[in-house]
Amino acid sequence: MKPTTRSESILKYSVYCLLFFVCVNSNAQNISGIINAYAKVNAIDSSGCPVNLTLDSVSKYTIGDTVLLIQMKGAIIDTTNSSSFGTILDYKNAGNYEFNIIAEINGNVVGLKYGLLKSYDPSGLVQLVRVPYYNNVTVTATLTAQPWNGNTGGVLVFQAAGTVTLNADIDVTNEGFKGGLASLEDSAPEKTDASYFYPITSALGGQKGESIAIVSSSKAVGRGADANGGGGANEWNNGGGGGANYAPGGMGGLRNPAYPVAFGGYKLNYSNVLNKIFLGGGGGGAHQDNNEGTNGTNGGGIIIIGANTLIGNGNAIKTNANAPPTVGSGDGAGGGGAGGTILLNSSTYNTALTIEANGGNGGNVPADSYGAGGGGSGGTIWTSSPLPVNVTTVTNGGAAGIWTSDGTVNGQAGQAGGLITGLKLQQSLFSAYGGTKAGTGQVVCQGSVAPLNVSGGISYVWSPSVYLSSSTGASVIASPTALGVYNYAVTVTDTNGCISTDTLSVRVVGFPGITACCNSTITSGQNDTIRVNPVLNTSVKWTPAAGLSCNTCTNPVAGPTITTLYYVTVESTNGCQSEDSVLVTVKEKCSGDVFIPDAFSPNNDTRNDIFYLNISNSGCIQTMNFQIFDRWGNNVFESTDLNSGWDGKYKGKELNEAVFIYQLQATLTDGTSINKKGNISLIK
């Protein structure tokens, strides 16, 4: 299904659309089947502005379309008649890709809006793929691509600003490089020629699987691998080699151990630096003399999806390769194709999702007098960020074919594929971005700065320059002060003199307003509720967490064992934080136990010379009045301080031995009253 609305306007979705798409349809669209259009690029003129591509047909393209430019082949391989045949000497432009926008169409020539980031050679089979873009989109039935036909296809690509929901699978299984055909029927006497290649007209071997290299028809048959394509089986009735992608393909099986083996395809190099992508290699064809040998199978295709959120709903994204059919009798079997390549540029994955890039099994043969096929390697899964636990990845290598008569493995399995993270989709030369929020408006907290960056040009001019660190340059700092949205236009000139303008926005937001409450005093062993009143759509965190019933809720119960100052941080969805604090004071639990000695001896021997009260948990005393009287009723000592004691004197004069009367009246912090009377003996 083709999107109903397109626009040449540009927004930057640095999280979920690394390109400059406008996703203007607010309602979810339903898609299935084939949604891309494909055209072969016959010529490229990048000497001026715009870059011009001559296509075999422009009938399915419109000005404003986002397109993917990708080179499928063109690698240089070793072509000597040796075991090195097919090893990759230079990738050249094979695997290069980037996104752009159609700015103009004249006849069969389309002009691109932006300069090219990489080099392309049409002789290496370059195609232009129209890229649909959506706001939210639902896959309602199997979504697939046009199978690779030798010039175009094999690629499924689309973008969504919001959510991609899978109610069905996305599947480009077997849509990659083609498997090699089984040999022409070989009616010559049986022999074991070990050459690594033959001409396409020879019956001495099966065809090599298709790959990122273009092999001359004079060397298209035979056991030498063709880059990531599996080698074709040499005579007599041997099996073809498995195709390759992320890892090597398996060698083909043999009718007789003395016969020459078909090589599996060679692994391809993937890295975030090279950033090249490839179809899965085709399996090599079998050798036959009874017209029952099987072809190698196709490799898996390429899938590229950009979205903010992927909802799997238990469905799968697949780029597998199938196994050749089992040989009926009398001939060898073809090799399995390699799993393809999946690129996922998404920040969120919801519900169960399976991602598959499995190699095809080698073909089976009925008995030990024939060679089975080698397994294809697993493919490549490449993501912008690590995948969560609800996403399952499978990149198994294909199993070697067997003799069905007894289950014996004959041949070699393909090796497992792999998972890469750190994907950054190749944009065309002019790219403007401004941090993780660019496109919908980079959001910064008031008082913070916003880095704004562009690339791909030789000169850059920003307008307006207010609040910018500079009006020129690829990287500037915006420091707006007041709340609001600030739009900055940047004009970029590239090496071809092409001038492009884009706009980046910065939205300054305030800090969340909060009030924490309330300072309180508790007795040890008790607790109290503290709270914060944040604005909506914020997260809360209290520190320290000790003594709290919850440190991420708005109203935790606090029961610390010691006096604690609790800090609460409230963070908005924009990342802006505000902080407040609450003090919980802890007082000792009062027992009210009082010990009053019944004698003391103020004789200056430093032992028991001062009469003190002894009250446990003395910090619990809120008020007190302690009085001592002689037998005539004279008040010889009085104190309201627990730390103040009687030295046995009255009006500065030492008193003689006698019995005195004391009276204590005290109030504890918990409201308990203490009233005690008794006698004290003064002893000399």
Buried (B, 14 or more C-beta within 10 A) or exposed (E): BEBEEBEBEBBBBBBBBBBBBBBBBEEBBEBBEBBBBBBBBBEBEBEEBBBBBBBBEBEEBEBBBBBBBBBBBBBBBBBEBEBBBBBBEEBBBBBBBBBBBBBEBEEBBBBBBBBBBBEBBBEBBBBBBBBBBBBBBBBBEEBBBBBBEEBBBBBBBBBBBBBBBBBBBBBBBBBBBBBBBBBBEBEEEEEBBEBBBBEBEBBBBBBBBBBBBBBEEEBBBBBBBBBBBBBBBBBBBBBBBBBBBBBBBBBBBBBBEEBBBBBBBBBBEBEEEEBBBBBBBBBBBBBBBBEBBBBBBBBBBBBBBBBBBBBBBEBBBBBBBBBBEBBEEBBBBBBBBBBBBBBBBBEBBBBBBBBBBBBBBBBBBBBBBBBBBBBBBBBBBBBBBEBEEEBEBBBBBBBBBBBBEEEEBBBBBBBBBBBBEEBEBBBBBBBBBBBEBBBBBBBBBEEBEBBBBBBBBEEBBBBEEEBBBEBEBBEBEBBBEEEEEBEBEBBBBBEBEBBBEBBBBBBBBBBBEBEBEEEBEBEBEEBBEBBBEBEEEBEBBBBEEEBBEEBEBBEBEBBBEEEBEBEBBBBBEBEBBBBBEBEBEBBBEBEBEBEBBEEBBBEEEEEBBEBBBEBEBEEBBEEBEBBBBBEEEEEBBEBEEBEEBBBBEBEEEEBEEEEBBBBBBBBBBEEEEBEEEEEBEBEE
